[in-house]
Amino acid sequence: MVSKSQILLKSGSKSGLKLRLRKIIFLFIIPVIINFTGCCVYSFTGASVPQHLKTVAIPIAEDRSGSGEPGLKETLTDQLIQKFINDNTLQVTEKVNADALLECVILPLSDAPAVVSAGENVQARRITLNIQVTYKDLVKRKTIFDKKFSNYGDYPADGTISQRRNAIEVAV
C-alpha cells in the first residue's frame, strides 16, 4: 500500500522535472530559435542599397568572350537595365548624373556537350555565360562589390542557329 507522503513525493518529483524542463527550454532552446529566425530574415526590396544612392548608370557591357556572338553585349545590357527599371530601387541614368555605376564584362563563353547518350552521341549542348560585375558607389568613391556570375542555357546538339541564340538569351 502506498502512503500519502509517498504520493506527494512522487508528484513533487514530477513537478520538479517539469520545472527543470521549462528552465532548459527557456535558457537554451528559446534563445537558439530566436537567434536562428533573426539570421534568416532577408529582404528583396533593395534594403541593402545604401540610402544615399538613388541613381545608377549601366554602360554597355564589354565583350571579352571571344565568341563573336552578335548583339550579346547589347542583349545583356538591355536586360540588366530592364531588371533595374522593374525593381525600381535605383533610377537608371547616364554616368555623369549617377550615384552608382554597374559595369559588366562578358568573360569567355563556353559551348560544350550537356547530355550524352549511349554510344557517346551528344543530345544537347550547353552554353555557359560568365560575367564579371563591378558595382561602384560614385558618391563615396568605393567599390561595393566585384563578383563573377555564371548561368547557362541548353539547346539540341543538332539545333539551329536560332535555338543556339535562344540558349544564349536564357543564359543572359
Backbone as CSV, one residue per row, in Angstrom:
resi,resn,N_x,N_y,N_z,CA_x,CA_y,CA_z,C_x,C_y,C_z
1,MET,0.835,-1.165,0.000,0.000,0.000,0.000,0.888,1.239,0.000
2,VAL,0.471,2.227,-0.701,1.238,3.466,-0.848,0.688,4.507,0.106
3,SER,1.599,5.141,0.848,1.175,6.170,1.798,1.001,7.503,1.089
4,LYS,0.332,8.444,1.786,0.079,9.778,1.257,1.397,10.526,1.020
5,SER,2.352,10.348,1.870,3.630,11.047,1.734,4.396,10.549,0.511
6,GLN,4.259,9.246,0.193,4.914,8.705,-0.990,4.276,9.273,-2.262
7,ILE,2.954,9.436,-2.245,2.247,10.012,-3.390,2.687,11.454,-3.590
8,LEU,2.764,12.221,-2.489,3.198,13.610,-2.591,4.646,13.696,-3.074
9,LEU,5.474,12.779,-2.617,6.874,12.766,-3.028,6.985,12.484,-4.519
10,LYS,6.184,11.507,-4.998,6.206,11.163,-6.425,5.687,12.334,-7.268
11,SER,4.576,12.934,-6.861,4.016,14.041,-7.638,4.930,15.255,-7.573
12,GLY,5.612,15.432,-6.424,6.561,16.531,-6.301,7.730,16.360,-7.249
13,SER,8.169,15.134,-7.449,9.293,14.892,-8.354,8.882,15.143,-9.803
14,LYS,7.612,14.857,-10.113,7.125,15.134,-11.465,7.074,16.634,-11.723
15,SER,6.597,17.410,-10.757,6.534,18.855,-10.953,7.940,19.444,-10.963
16,GLY,8.858,18.843,-10.187,10.252,19.290,-10.210,10.880,19.039,-11.572
17,LEU,10.551,17.906,-12.181,11.050,17.574,-13.513,10.486,18.544,-14.544
18,LYS,9.194,18.844,-14.407,8.567,19.804,-15.326,9.217,21.174,-15.200
19,LEU,9.524,21.569,-13.983,10.165,22.855,-13.740,11.550,22.892,-14.374
20,ARG,12.291,21.794,-14.235,13.627,21.721,-14.841,13.543,21.775,-16.367
21,LEU,12.573,21.084,-16.939,12.388,21.107,-18.396,12.058,22.514,-18.892
22,ARG,11.197,23.202,-18.134,10.847,24.574,-18.507,12.075,25.473,-18.473
23,LYS,12.923,25.287,-17.469,14.149,26.086,-17.371,15.075,25.798,-18.549
24,ILE,15.201,24.520,-18.911,16.055,24.151,-20.048,15.527,24.791,-21.331
25,ILE,14.225,24.693,-21.524,13.619,25.291,-22.715,13.847,26.795,-22.723
26,PHE,13.611,27.421,-21.607,13.750,28.873,-21.528,15.194,29.313,-21.717
27,LEU,16.126,28.616,-21.100,17.525,29.041,-21.123,18.263,28.665,-22.404
28,PHE,17.893,27.576,-23.044,18.667,27.098,-24.182,17.905,27.076,-25.505
29,ILE,16.766,26.477,-25.513,16.061,26.269,-26.777,15.470,27.566,-27.319
30,ILE,14.800,28.355,-26.501,14.186,29.608,-26.954,15.240,30.562,-27.539
31,PRO,16.384,30.800,-26.862,17.392,31.686,-27.464,17.926,31.174,-28.807
32,VAL,18.063,29.855,-28.943,18.533,29.290,-30.214,17.513,29.575,-31.311
33,ILE,16.242,29.392,-31.021,15.187,29.654,-32.009,15.158,31.131,-32.374
34,ILE,15.237,32.001,-31.407,15.230,33.447,-31.674,16.439,33.837,-32.512
35,ASN,17.592,33.306,-32.177,18.812,33.602,-32.929,18.702,33.105,-34.361
36,PHE,18.178,31.903,-34.547,18.046,31.335,-35.884,17.087,32.136,-36.753
37,THR,15.942,32.498,-36.222,14.976,33.253,-37.014,15.503,34.635,-37.346
38,GLY,16.301,35.219,-36.486,16.897,36.524,-36.764,17.882,36.460,-37.904
39,CYS,18.570,35.344,-38.050,19.560,35.192,-39.126,18.892,34.970,-40.470
40,CYS,17.702,34.446,-40.475,17.071,34.051,-41.728,16.247,35.153,-42.374
41,VAL,16.159,36.311,-41.784,15.375,37.390,-42.358,16.158,38.005,-43.511
42,TYR,15.523,38.108,-44.675,16.177,38.685,-45.837,15.140,39.452,-46.626
43,SER,15.553,40.552,-47.178,14.618,41.376,-47.933,15.072,41.491,-49.376
44,PHE,14.136,41.395,-50.297,14.420,41.584,-51.706,13.977,42.961,-52.176
45,THR,13.684,43.845,-51.260,13.157,45.156,-51.624,14.238,46.182,-51.889
46,GLY,15.484,45.784,-51.883,16.560,46.737,-52.113,17.033,47.380,-50.829
47,ALA,16.694,46.786,-49.709,17.087,47.360,-48.427,18.603,47.400,-48.262
48,SER,19.320,46.585,-49.053,20.774,46.559,-48.945,21.420,47.691,-49.735
49,VAL,20.650,48.460,-50.465,21.181,49.598,-51.213,21.366,50.762,-50.240
50,PRO,22.585,51.321,-50.168,22.795,52.465,-49.275,21.815,53.595,-49.585
51,GLN,21.351,54.284,-48.552,20.305,55.301,-48.715,20.727,56.470,-49.580
52,HIS,22.008,56.774,-49.636,22.454,57.923,-50.414,22.501,57.626,-51.917
53,LEU,22.323,56.369,-52.314,22.315,56.011,-53.733,20.885,56.029,-54.269
54,LYS,20.661,56.874,-55.239,19.329,56.993,-55.848,19.327,56.619,-57.324
55,THR,20.492,56.777,-57.983,20.572,56.531,-59.425,21.745,55.598,-59.735
56,VAL,21.644,54.910,-60.867,22.697,54.002,-61.308,22.897,54.157,-62.817
57,ALA,24.147,54.090,-63.231,24.482,54.083,-64.659,24.921,52.671,-65.021
58,ILE,24.440,52.203,-66.167,24.800,50.868,-66.643,25.294,50.998,-68.076
59,PRO,26.608,51.183,-68.253,27.133,51.285,-69.612,27.057,49.945,-70.344
60,ILE,27.189,49.985,-71.662,27.163,48.755,-72.474,28.264,47.824,-71.971
61,ALA,27.926,46.559,-71.800,28.869,45.559,-71.309,30.040,45.417,-72.273
62,GLU,31.186,45.130,-71.707,32.386,44.883,-72.509,32.408,43.384,-72.833
63,ASP,32.590,43.040,-74.098,32.582,41.642,-74.515,34.002,41.126,-74.704
64,ARG,34.473,40.354,-73.746,35.782,39.703,-73.838,35.617,38.199,-74.013
65,SER,34.468,37.791,-74.512,34.182,36.360,-74.641,34.955,35.718,-75.785
66,GLY,35.254,36.496,-76.804,35.934,35.933,-77.966,35.014,35.084,-78.820
67,SER,33.727,35.083,-78.508,32.781,34.235,-79.227,32.286,34.869,-80.521
68,GLY,32.345,36.182,-80.594,31.839,36.866,-81.781,30.325,36.818,-81.897
69,GLU,29.646,36.534,-80.788,28.175,36.487,-80.802,27.626,37.874,-81.082
70,PRO,26.884,38.030,-82.171,26.339,39.356,-82.480,25.276,39.775,-81.458
71,GLY,25.390,40.993,-80.977,24.381,41.564,-80.083,24.427,41.054,-78.651
72,LEU,25.437,40.269,-78.280,25.497,39.703,-76.927,25.609,40.785,-75.865
73,LYS,26.514,41.727,-76.057,26.699,42.768,-75.039,25.488,43.688,-74.946
74,GLU,24.822,43.939,-76.062,23.621,44.780,-76.047,22.460,44.065,-75.351
75,THR,22.323,42.757,-75.632,21.254,41.969,-75.003,21.430,41.941,-73.488
76,LEU,22.664,41.682,-73.043,22.948,41.649,-71.609,22.649,42.998,-70.968
77,THR,23.136,44.067,-71.572,22.942,45.411,-71.014,21.461,45.775,-70.967
78,ASP,20.735,45.512,-72.058,19.300,45.836,-72.105,18.513,45.078,-71.034
79,GLN,18.813,43.787,-70.852,18.082,43.010,-69.853,18.417,43.470,-68.437
80,LEU,19.660,43.843,-68.210,20.072,44.349,-66.902,19.369,45.672,-66.588
81,ILE,19.344,46.568,-67.559,18.643,47.841,-67.372,17.169,47.600,-67.079
82,GLN,16.562,46.668,-67.814,15.139,46.369,-67.611,14.882,45.824,-66.206
83,LYS,15.805,45.011,-65.682,15.660,44.488,-64.313,15.663,45.636,-63.301
84,PHE,16.539,46.620,-63.491,16.578,47.759,-62.572,15.311,48.609,-62.705
85,ILE,14.818,48.763,-63.901,13.581,49.531,-64.105,12.416,48.820,-63.417
86,ASN,12.324,47.503,-63.588,11.238,46.731,-62.968,11.362,46.692,-61.442
87,ASP,12.596,46.617,-60.936,12.840,46.552,-59.495,12.545,47.882,-58.822
88,ASN,12.858,48.969,-59.495,12.554,50.329,-59.035,13.284,50.728,-57.748
89,THR,14.450,50.123,-57.461,15.207,50.541,-56.284,16.138,51.702,-56.623
90,LEU,16.697,51.681,-57.837,17.559,52.761,-58.309,17.065,53.215,-59.672
91,GLN,17.113,54.508,-59.898,16.717,55.081,-61.182,17.901,54.944,-62.147
92,VAL,17.675,54.401,-63.335,18.735,54.249,-64.333,18.932,55.592,-65.034
93,THR,20.202,56.020,-65.109,20.520,57.315,-65.700,21.882,57.253,-66.388
94,GLU,22.311,58.386,-66.939,23.629,58.488,-67.571,24.708,58.546,-66.488
95,LYS,25.935,58.195,-66.869,27.042,58.136,-65.911,27.324,59.483,-65.242
96,VAL,27.198,60.578,-65.967,27.502,61.902,-65.402,26.533,62.298,-64.287
97,ASN,25.330,61.725,-64.270,24.317,62.041,-63.255,24.148,60.943,-62.213
98,ALA,24.920,59.866,-62.308,24.681,58.675,-61.485,25.389,58.730,-60.139
99,ASP,24.738,58.113,-59.149,25.318,57.928,-57.819,26.103,56.619,-57.760
100,ALA,25.739,55.667,-58.632,26.372,54.353,-58.660,26.635,53.946,-60.105
101,LEU,27.560,53.012,-60.269,27.935,52.539,-61.599,27.990,51.017,-61.560
102,LEU,27.342,50.388,-62.533,27.348,48.931,-62.643,27.997,48.567,-63.971
103,GLU,29.224,48.041,-63.897,29.969,47.680,-65.100,30.017,46.169,-65.237
104,CYS,29.826,45.685,-66.476,29.827,44.250,-66.743,30.840,43.921,-67.831
105,VAL,31.561,42.837,-67.616,32.497,42.323,-68.615,32.108,40.882,-68.884
106,ILE,31.825,40.576,-70.151,31.478,39.207,-70.536,32.781,38.438,-70.709
107,LEU,32.939,37.406,-69.916,34.133,36.567,-69.939,33.936,35.440,-70.963
108,PRO,34.954,34.626,-71.212,34.805,33.573,-72.227,33.526,32.763,-72.086
109,LEU,32.874,32.599,-73.206,31.614,31.870,-73.330,31.961,30.433,-73.676
110,SER,31.398,29.463,-72.972,31.682,28.068,-73.320,30.457,27.421,-73.951
111,ASP,30.719,26.570,-74.925,29.675,25.813,-75.613,30.145,24.367,-75.604
112,ALA,29.580,23.550,-74.710,30.054,22.181,-74.515,28.882,21.209,-74.482
113,PRO,29.162,19.917,-74.707,28.092,18.919,-74.596,27.490,18.916,-73.192
114,ALA,26.166,18.808,-73.140,25.469,18.792,-71.849,24.849,17.423,-71.582
115,VAL,24.303,16.802,-72.627,23.670,15.494,-72.476,24.270,14.565,-73.517
116,VAL,24.878,13.473,-73.025,25.482,12.488,-73.914,24.759,11.166,-73.680
117,SER,24.254,10.572,-74.772,23.533,9.305,-74.654,24.481,8.145,-74.929
118,ALA,23.940,6.945,-74.902,24.730,5.740,-75.160,25.438,5.869,-76.505
119,GLY,26.639,5.361,-76.576,27.400,5.458,-77.814,28.062,6.809,-77.977
120,GLU,28.100,7.581,-76.890,28.707,8.908,-76.866,28.120,9.870,-77.906
121,ASN,26.817,9.749,-78.121,26.120,10.685,-79.011,25.662,11.891,-78.202
122,VAL,26.039,13.070,-78.645,25.664,14.305,-77.959,24.213,14.629,-78.302
123,GLN,23.379,14.723,-77.272,21.962,15.035,-77.461,21.675,16.521,-77.289
124,ALA,22.401,17.148,-76.370,22.172,18.573,-76.099,23.513,19.238,-75.792
125,ARG,23.560,20.529,-76.072,24.751,21.335,-75.791,24.375,22.413,-74.782
126,ARG,25.372,22.878,-74.042,25.153,23.888,-73.003,26.076,25.078,-73.247
127,ILE,25.444,26.248,-73.331,26.201,27.488,-73.423,26.266,28.072,-72.025
128,THR,27.477,28.321,-71.543,27.659,28.906,-70.214,28.213,30.310,-70.381
129,LEU,27.514,31.249,-69.796,27.878,32.662,-69.860,28.457,33.073,-68.510
130,ASN,29.665,33.610,-68.527,30.336,34.085,-67.315,30.507,35.592,-67.423
131,ILE,30.159,36.294,-66.353,30.205,37.759,-66.364,30.878,38.252,-65.091
132,GLN,31.766,39.211,-65.254,32.397,39.907,-64.126,31.625,41.210,-63.942
133,VAL,31.090,41.429,-62.747,30.282,42.617,-62.470,30.941,43.432,-61.364
134,THR,31.101,44.722,-61.623,31.653,45.636,-60.628,30.604,46.711,-60.354
135,TYR,30.258,46.859,-59.078,29.247,47.825,-58.629,29.970,48.861,-57.783
136,LYS,29.974,50.105,-58.252,30.727,51.167,-57.585,29.814,52.256,-57.052
137,ASP,30.138,52.727,-55.856,29.485,53.876,-55.244,30.284,55.100,-55.700
138,LEU,29.695,55.911,-56.579,30.397,57.080,-57.102,30.380,58.247,-56.121
139,VAL,29.468,58.237,-55.174,29.383,59.299,-54.175,30.536,59.162,-53.176
140,LYS,30.698,57.964,-52.626,31.764,57.729,-51.640,33.054,57.215,-52.283
141,ARG,33.023,57.063,-53.591,34.191,56.608,-54.368,34.777,55.306,-53.830
142,LYS,33.905,54.289,-53.767,34.380,52.977,-53.338,33.626,51.890,-54.102
143,THR,34.253,50.726,-54.194,33.630,49.581,-54.858,32.768,48.843,-53.845
144,ILE,31.489,48.669,-54.171,30.563,47.953,-53.290,30.775,46.452,-53.439
145,PHE,30.845,45.966,-54.693,31.233,44.577,-54.906,31.819,44.393,-56.287
146,ASP,32.594,43.325,-56.408,33.239,42.937,-57.655,33.148,41.414,-57.689
147,LYS,32.171,40.885,-58.448,31.884,39.448,-58.420,31.725,38.877,-59.816
148,LYS,31.888,37.563,-59.894,31.636,36.827,-61.133,30.297,36.118,-61.000
149,PHE,29.541,36.154,-62.080,28.267,35.459,-62.137,28.289,34.518,-63.336
150,SER,27.545,33.426,-63.239,27.521,32.437,-64.301,26.110,31.882,-64.441
151,ASN,25.715,31.624,-65.685,24.427,30.995,-65.950,24.534,30.258,-67.278
152,TYR,23.577,29.394,-67.550,23.662,28.600,-68.775,22.309,28.447,-69.448
153,GLY,22.369,28.021,-70.689,21.182,27.682,-71.464,21.517,26.485,-72.340
154,ASP,20.573,25.567,-72.498,20.799,24.357,-73.297,20.047,24.452,-74.621
155,TYR,20.584,23.758,-75.621,19.916,23.660,-76.912,20.253,22.311,-77.527
156,PRO,19.433,21.803,-78.470,19.695,20.497,-79.083,21.043,20.504,-79.818
157,ALA,21.731,19.366,-79.781,23.042,19.261,-80.419,22.958,19.539,-81.923
158,ASP,21.868,19.142,-82.529,21.685,19.402,-83.961,20.785,20.626,-84.179
159,GLY,20.752,21.496,-83.193,19.867,22.657,-83.218,20.263,23.710,-84.239
160,THR,19.341,24.579,-84.479,19.555,25.665,-85.434,20.275,26.823,-84.751
161,ILE,20.674,27.768,-85.548,21.305,28.982,-85.013,20.320,29.698,-84.090
162,SER,19.065,29.668,-84.460,18.019,30.301,-83.650,17.908,29.630,-82.275
163,GLN,17.984,28.303,-82.225,17.912,27.579,-80.952,19.141,27.889,-80.092
164,ARG,20.303,28.011,-80.731,21.519,28.361,-80.005,21.392,29.766,-79.441
165,ARG,20.851,30.673,-80.248,20.642,32.070,-79.820,19.685,32.125,-78.630
166,ASN,18.632,31.295,-78.650,17.691,31.242,-77.521,18.378,30.746,-76.253
167,ALA,19.291,29.786,-76.390,20.036,29.280,-75.234,20.897,30.399,-74.636
168,ILE,21.471,31.222,-75.490,22.268,32.353,-75.009,21.382,33.341,-74.267
169,GLU,20.205,33.602,-74.793,19.278,34.521,-74.107,18.830,33.971,-72.754
170,VAL,18.651,32.649,-72.669,18.321,32.017,-71.393,19.472,32.233,-70.417
171,ALA,20.698,32.055,-70.900,21.874,32.235,-70.047,21.986,33.682,-69.564
172,VAL,21.652,34.628,-70.432,21.686,36.043,-70.063,20.649,36.294,-68.984
